[in-house]
Amino acid sequence: MDQIINTSPELQKTQPKKINIKKIILLIALAVAFAAFFGLGLWLGLHGEIPYCENISQPGTISFSLFWDAYNKLHDKFVDPSKIDDQKVLYGAIEGMTKSLGDPYTDFFDPAQAKMFEQNLSGSFEGIGVQIGITKEALTVIAPLPETPGEKAGIKAGDIIVKIDGKDSTNMTTDEAVTLIRGPKGTAVTLTIVREGWTSTKDFKIVRETIIIPSIKWSLKDGNVAYIQIFQFDENLGTDFKKTALEILASPAKKIVLDLRNDPGGYLEVCKDIAGWFLKKDQTITIEDFGAGKTQTIYKADGNASLENYPVVVLIDKGSASASEILAGALRDNRNVKLIGEKSFGKGSVQEVVDLKGGSFLKITIAKWLTPKGNSISEIGLTPDIKVDITDQDIENKKDPQLDKALEIIKGMQ
């Protein structure tokens, strides 16, 4: 998922999915009106002067006459007018509008990018299997997916991507990076990486493959501990988790280690579904905060709570983001569940996908996520109750001190 990416969707739809019909209708109406205005303007621009463009603005807002003035000047004076693609001009204008907000998670997707984005949570795509995001204004690896080219090449959560195939990533959005990183199976991409503790960058040449994204797997540890790994909150997880939970309920398992490490997140509704297995009905899962003076939306558990009486510990790391942070925060705030590992990524903003004409769409940050106790996740993350690091040497020797600690802690719980 070379986003949210999401690779994201990223998620990026790598971010929790919230469906608010009234809000979507309003945003679509505004977007369609905006697109219609630009479409009419482009047509008129090709067929003569644009009448009254100075007046196409609302009271107290800037006039769009500057845009049309620049557009006409390009057509009049550019040395090779045949290279002017009006469709690209339109897409570029909208993309520039989203970039001006300074929010790395608000972006415009043209039809080709939209198709790529939607593949991210569908279960498979062609790329290197690395989830990326923006942290401290740098393009950062959120998590490599297990058994993917990115992980096998040595890419780690927290790595800073300085260049992609030699192109500087400064000021690059996650979605632009995804477009460069993703590609046909068998082709290669070179990521220039800097890692904490390194004194210089290192190039990783990685051959793309078809990435099959698992949602979950589990095994029995020490006779009575169910070890559950959730890899992402994709569209398949709800069904897969139900199957897993029923198997655990029928097994000798009496305790649970829930591993959310390197889980970049996904759909909010799926996260809510999973939380319902662990929490009592009507316990708060997360709070959607739209800013000062606006009414918050509170999401509550409404599942069967079949795993509520199982002692649980949760593993997190810097690759735990978005929906995985929401679930971890909900379990800690409601059940005092211990979080073990490293501080999580801090992807605590809410994105809404708004379809536009022609297969394109906007991804708009509309709110921030809070834990049930009202603590912000965005750019802060969750601090583990028990901090355990994994070193490069641990990875090389196939050791997992974080899991070892989780099993040690869960053994002493009743």
C-alpha positions in Angstrom: 0.0 0.0 0.0 2.4 2.5 -1.2 0.7 5.4 0.2 -2.3 5.2 3.2 -0.6 4.6 0.7 -2.6 3.9 2.6 0.7 3.3 -0.9 -2.5 5.1 2.4 -6.0 4.3 0.3 -3.7 5.4 2.7 -6.3 4.6 3.1 -4.4 7.3 3.4 -9.2 5.4 2.7 -6.0 4.2 4.7 -7.7 6.6 7.1 -10.9 5.8 9.0 -14.0 6.0 6.7 -16.9 8.1 8.0 -20.1 8.3 6.1 -22.2 11.4 6.7 -24.9 11.7 4.0 -25.8 15.4 4.6 -22.1 16.3 4.7 -21.4 14.4 1.5 -24.4 15.9 -0.3 -23.2 19.4 0.7 -19.6 18.8 -0.4 -20.7 17.1 -3.6 -23.0 20.1 -4.3 -20.1 22.5 -3.7 -17.7 20.4 -5.7 -20.0 20.0 -8.7 -20.8 23.7 -8.7 -17.0 24.4 -8.6 -16.3 21.9 -11.3 -19.2 23.2 -13.5 -17.8 26.8 -13.1 -14.3 25.7 -14.1 -15.7 23.6 -17.0 -17.7 26.5 -18.3 -14.8 28.8 -17.9 -12.4 26.5 -19.8 -14.9 26.2 -22.7 -15.4 29.9 -22.8 -11.6 30.4 -22.6 -11.2 28.3 -25.7 -13.9 30.2 -27.6 -13.1 33.8 -26.7 -13.1 36.2 -23.8 -14.7 35.2 -20.5 -17.5 37.7 -19.7 -17.9 39.1 -16.2 -15.3 36.8 -14.8 -14.4 39.6 -12.3 -17.9 39.2 -10.8 -17.7 35.4 -10.3 -17.1 35.5 -6.6 -18.9 35.9 -3.4 -18.9 39.1 -1.3 -15.8 39.3 0.7 -14.0 36.7 -1.3 -11.3 36.8 -3.9 -12.2 37.2 -7.6 -11.3 34.3 -9.9 -10.4 36.7 -12.7 -6.7 36.3 -11.9 -7.0 32.6 -12.7 -8.6 33.2 -16.1 -6.2 36.0 -16.9 -3.3 33.6 -16.3 -5.1 30.9 -18.3 -5.6 33.1 -21.3 -2.0 34.4 -21.1 -0.7 30.8 -21.2 -2.8 30.1 -24.3 -1.7 33.3 -25.9 2.0 33.3 -25.2 3.3 29.8 -24.4 5.9 28.8 -27.0 4.1 25.5 -27.9 0.3 25.8 -27.4 -0.1 22.2 -28.6 1.3 21.0 -25.3 -1.4 22.8 -23.3 -3.8 20.1 -22.1 -6.9 21.8 -20.7 -7.9 18.7 -18.7 -4.5 18.7 -17.0 -4.8 22.5 -16.4 -8.1 21.9 -14.6 -6.7 19.0 -12.6 -3.6 21.0 -11.7 -5.7 24.0 -10.6 -7.8 21.8 -8.2 -4.7 20.0 -6.9 -3.0 23.4 -6.3 -6.1 24.5 -4.3 -5.9 21.5 -2.0 -2.1 21.9 -1.5 -2.6 25.5 -0.5 -4.3 24.3 2.7 -1.0 22.9 4.0 -2.7 19.6 5.1 -0.9 16.5 3.8 -4.1 14.4 4.0 -6.3 16.7 1.9 -5.7 16.0 -1.7 -7.2 15.8 -5.2 -7.2 12.6 -7.2 -7.6 12.5 -10.9 -9.3 9.4 -12.4 -6.0 7.4 -12.8 -4.9 8.3 -9.2 -8.5 7.6 -7.9 -8.4 4.1 -9.4 -5.0 3.4 -7.8 -6.2 4.7 -4.5 -9.3 2.4 -4.5 -7.1 -0.6 -5.0 -5.3 -0.1 -1.7 -8.1 -1.6 0.4 -9.4 -4.1 -2.1 -6.9 -6.8 -1.1 -4.2 -6.6 -3.8 -2.2 -4.2 -6.0 1.2 -4.0 -7.7 3.9 -2.2 -5.7 6.4 -2.8 -2.9 4.0 -3.0 0.0 5.0 0.0 2.0 2.6 2.3 3.8 3.7 6.0 3.9 2.5 9.2 5.5 3.7 12.7 6.4 5.2 13.3 9.8 7.1 16.4 10.9 6.8 17.6 7.3 8.7 14.6 6.0 7.7 11.6 3.8 7.8 8.8 6.3 7.3 5.0 6.2 4.4 4.2 8.4 4.8 0.5 8.0 6.0 -2.2 5.6 3.5 -4.9 5.0 4.7 -8.4 6.1 6.4 -10.6 3.5 6.4 -7.8 0.9 9.3 -6.5 -1.3 9.6 -3.4 0.9 10.0 -5.4 4.2 12.3 -8.0 2.6 14.5 -5.1 1.3 14.9 -3.8 4.9 12.5 -0.9 4.9 11.4 -0.1 8.4 8.6 1.9 10.1 9.9 5.4 10.8 12.3 5.6 7.8 12.3 9.0 6.0 12.1 8.8 2.2 14.3 11.5 0.9 14.1 10.7 -2.8 12.0 8.4 -5.1 14.0 7.3 -8.2 16.2 10.4 -7.6 13.2 12.8 -7.3 13.3 15.0 -4.1 10.4 14.2 -1.9 10.4 17.6 -0.1 6.8 19.0 -0.3 5.6 15.9 -2.0 2.2 14.7 -0.9 1.6 11.0 0.1 -0.5 10.6 -3.0 2.2 11.9 -5.3 4.6 9.6 -3.7 2.3 6.6 -4.1 2.0 7.3 -7.8 5.8 7.2 -8.1 6.3 4.1 -5.8 3.5 2.0 -7.3 4.0 0.4 -10.7 3.9 -2.8 -12.8 5.1 -6.1 -11.3 8.7 -6.8 -12.2 9.8 -3.1 -12.5 12.0 -1.5 -9.9 11.9 1.7 -7.8 14.7 3.2 -5.8 14.0 4.8 -2.4 16.7 7.0 -0.8 16.2 6.5 2.9 17.6 8.1 6.0 17.0 6.4 9.4 17.3 7.6 13.0 20.9 7.0 14.1 22.3 7.0 10.5 24.8 9.6 9.5 24.0 9.4 5.7 21.3 8.2 3.4 21.1 4.8 1.7 19.5 3.7 -1.5 17.1 0.7 -1.6 16.4 -0.7 -5.0 13.2 -2.7 -4.8 11.5 -4.8 -7.4 7.7 -4.4 -7.4 5.4 -7.4 -7.1 1.7 -8.1 -6.8 0.9 -7.4 -3.2 -1.7 -9.6 -1.6 -2.8 -7.9 1.6 -3.8 -10.2 4.5 -6.2 -8.8 7.0 -5.6 -11.0 10.0 -4.1 -14.2 11.3 -3.9 -15.9 14.7 -2.1 -18.7 16.5 -2.2 -20.3 20.0 0.8 -19.4 22.2 1.8 -21.1 25.4 -1.3 -23.3 25.4 -3.9 -20.7 26.3 -2.9 -17.3 24.7 -4.6 -16.3 21.4 -2.0 -14.2 19.4 -4.0 -12.1 16.9 -2.2 -10.0 14.2 -4.3 -7.5 12.4 -2.5 -6.1 9.3 -5.0 -3.5 8.2 -8.6 -2.6 8.7 -9.7 -3.4 5.1 -13.0 -4.3 3.7 -12.4 -8.0 4.4 -11.4 -7.7 8.1 -14.9 -7.7 9.5 -15.7 -11.1 8.1 -12.3 -12.5 8.7 -12.3 -11.3 12.3 -15.6 -12.9 13.0 -14.2 -16.3 11.8 -11.1 -15.8 13.9 -13.1 -14.8 17.0 -15.4 -17.9 16.7 -12.3 -20.1 16.4 -10.8 -18.5 19.5 -14.0 -18.9 21.5 -14.0 -22.6 20.6 -10.2 -23.0 21.4 -8.4 -23.5 24.7 -7.5 -19.8 24.6 -8.3 -17.8 27.7 -6.2 -14.6 27.1 -5.4 -12.5 24.1 -2.3 -10.6 22.7 -3.6 -8.2 20.0 -0.8 -7.2 17.7 -1.5 -3.9 15.9 2.2 -3.2 15.0 2.8 -2.0 11.4 -1.0 -1.7 11.0 -1.7 1.5 9.0 -5.4 1.6 9.6 -8.3 1.6 7.3 -12.1 1.9 7.6 -13.7 3.3 10.7 -16.7 1.1 10.4 -14.5 -2.0 10.4 -12.6 -0.7 13.5 -16.0 -0.1 15.2 -17.0 -3.7 14.3 -13.8 -5.1 15.8 -14.1 -3.0 19.0 -17.6 -4.4 19.5 -16.1 -7.8 20.2 -14.0 -6.5 23.1 -16.2 -3.7 24.6 -19.6 -3.6 26.3 -22.5 -2.2 24.3 -22.5 1.7 24.3 -18.9 2.0 25.6 -17.2 4.9 23.6 -14.8 3.8 20.9 -13.7 7.2 19.6 -14.8 10.8 19.4 -14.9 12.8 16.2 -13.9 16.4 16.9 -14.8 19.0 14.3 -13.2 21.9 16.1 -14.1 24.6 18.6 -17.8 25.4 18.8 -18.9 22.4 16.7 -20.8 19.3 18.0 -18.7 16.2 18.4 -19.7 12.8 17.1 -19.3 9.9 19.5 -18.9 6.4 18.2 -20.1 3.6 20.6 -19.7 -0.1 20.7 -22.7 -2.1 19.5 -21.3 -5.6 19.0 -21.7 -8.8 20.9 -18.8 -8.2 23.4 -18.0 -11.9 23.2 -14.3 -11.3 24.0 -15.0 -8.7 26.8 -13.9 -11.1 29.6 -10.7 -12.2 28.0 -7.6 -10.5 29.5 -5.9 -8.5 26.7 -2.6 -6.7 26.0 -2.0 -4.7 22.8 1.2 -4.4 20.8 1.8 -1.0 19.1 4.7 0.6 17.3 5.5 3.6 15.1 3.8 1.8 12.3 0.5 1.6 14.1 -1.7 4.4 12.7 -5.3 5.6 12.2 -7.8 2.8 12.9 -5.3 0.7 14.8 -4.6 3.7 17.1 -8.4 4.2 17.6 -8.8 0.6 18.6 -5.8 0.6 20.9 -7.0 3.8 22.6 -10.5 2.5 23.0 -9.3 -0.7 24.8 -6.9 1.2 27.1 -9.5 3.9 28.0 -12.3 1.5 28.6 -10.6 -1.6 29.9 -7.3 -0.4 31.2 -5.6 -2.6 28.6 -1.8 -2.3 28.6 -0.1 -1.0 25.4 3.3 -2.5 24.9 6.0 -1.5 22.4 6.7 1.9 20.9 4.8 5.2 20.5 2.3 4.9 17.6 2.4 7.0 14.4 -0.2 9.7 15.4 -2.5 9.6 12.4 -5.5 11.1 14.1 -7.3 13.1 11.5 -10.5 12.2 9.7 -10.7 12.2 5.9 -13.9 12.1 3.8 -13.8 11.0 0.2 -16.0 13.1 -2.1 -16.6 12.0 -5.6 -16.3 14.5 -8.5 -17.2 14.2 -12.1 -15.3 12.0 -14.5 -14.0 9.5 -11.9 -11.9 12.0 -9.9 -12.4 12.8 -6.2 -11.4 15.0 -3.3 -10.0 13.6 0.0 -10.8 16.2 2.6 -9.7 16.4 6.3 -12.9 17.2 8.2 -12.1 16.4 11.8 -9.7 14.9 14.4 -10.0 11.7 16.3 -10.0 11.7 20.1 -9.7 8.7 22.4 -12.8 7.9 24.7 -11.1 10.0 27.5 -10.8 13.0 25.1 -7.1 12.7 24.3 -6.0 13.7 20.8 -4.1 11.1 18.6 -3.2 13.5 15.8 0.5 14.1 15.5 0.9 12.8 19.1 0.2 9.1 18.9 -0.3 6.7 21.8 2.5 6.3 24.3 2.9 2.7 25.4 2.5 1.7 29.0 5.5 -0.5 28.7 8.1 0.7 26.2 10.1 -2.0 24.4 12.3 -1.3 21.4 13.3 -3.6 18.6 16.8 -3.1 17.2 18.2 -3.9 13.8 20.1 -6.7 15.4 16.9 -8.2 16.9 15.4 -8.2 13.4 18.5 -9.8 11.8 18.4 -12.5 14.5 14.6 -12.9 14.2 14.0 -11.9 17.8 10.9 -10.1 18.9 11.4 -8.7 22.4 8.1 -6.8 22.2 6.0 -10.0 21.7 8.1 -11.7 24.4 7.2 -8.9 26.8 3.5 -9.1 25.9 3.5 -12.8 26.5 5.3 -12.3 29.8 2.7 -9.7 30.9 -0.4 -11.7 29.8 0.8 -14.8 31.7 0.4 -13.0 35.0 -3.1 -11.8 34.2 -6.3 -13.5 35.3 
